Amino acid sequence: MIAIRKSAERGFRDRGWLRSHLTFSFGDYQDGIPAFRALRVLNEERIMPGKGFGPHSHRDMEILSFMIDGHLAHRDSLTGPHVLGPGELQAMTAGDGIVHSEFNASDTEPAHLLQIWIAPRSEDLTPSYQQIGYSPEDARSRLHLLAAPEAADRERTAVINQDARVYVADIEAGDRLTHPLGDGRHAWVQVFRGTVDVNGRSLETGDAAAISDEASVALSGAGAVLLFDLP
Amino acid sequence: MAQPSVVVAFTSRCGSTETLAHAAAVGTVNARALPRLRRLPDDGAPVPPECAATLARMQKEYVAPTDADLTNTPGLIVVPSAGMTPASEPWRPLMQTLERLSASGALAGKVGAVIDTGDPATTAAFSSALAGLGISLVSVEGAARAHGRAVGDTLAARLAQPPR
């Protein structure tokens, strides 16, 4: 079973300094679908130059920031400052409490990112911060693992507190990538560039597919996706 | 269950008091409260050159507390820089607002804390001022985070009590 979430069906909020496309219900946008499995938030954000989110708190959530374009300056009550750029992923365990801020690090260019919240396996975890990077070659014509509940190389894969895996793929014309789904597993595919066929359904930039009760996910076309393998 | 909010008001020019304010805020989150970090406006005093970048960042990242912040939140944590008093310029407008709210009864039932930033006289002066305005100060051993947690726990316990 595959359900398509078209880009234009997402919620949209324009606060001037921030333009957000909201895949799921979030904040004052409560018209969307509430979540997909452990995936609770998937916001595509464009933060105007020099602007951002002042210090605020989170609790009991795995928060991932995936940069598409531009740079994000991050500070939190654990570490910092950090600057996140394209080809990098930030993974923050809010655990029993964290305070952080996020600002566009540039005074001239917008920052374009996906902000992702995944429900953790339990509450009151110890907060933590990770930042990993990958090269264009890592994701070219393959699914590259960005985050997982365990990692052999923690500089390349962020460890998250949920039985979920996050992959990135840069799909070129002629590619056909297949991701097997285990029993009881589900997938969310978010296209963030180009046109990608997902199990035979054509998706454009900003579109997504929720996949359940399928043996695998097949990707082809020309574009880039995040794939979430979820319990 | 409703999530109580707590204003964490602080002064900081070089970031060390900001760090304590964050710790107090994390303590409130530990207690499942919602902190609202508010930095008071600067008093125009000279800034050490090594603090210029940090000050510019904080001026961008924070907003000052509003009357609505102080009226609508049941918790208030103040984090004054060492050496300041409630009459010091950055704090005077806030204290005047609190005095006005106290006179109208709007501070009744508020829970608060004063974070020690290294000067016992500063902590004592602010504690006396807040208590005099009718804010119930938590009494707890420990640092900023413990105080934040105590404020949050106290508010959560009140919310958990059945209405009379």
Interface residues (C-beta under 8 A of the other chain):
Chain A: G50 G52 G54 P55 H56 S57 H58 R59 S77 D96 G97 I98 V99 S101 F103
Chain B: H22 A23 A25 V26 G27 T28 V29 N30 R32 L34 P35 L37 K60 E61 Y62 V63
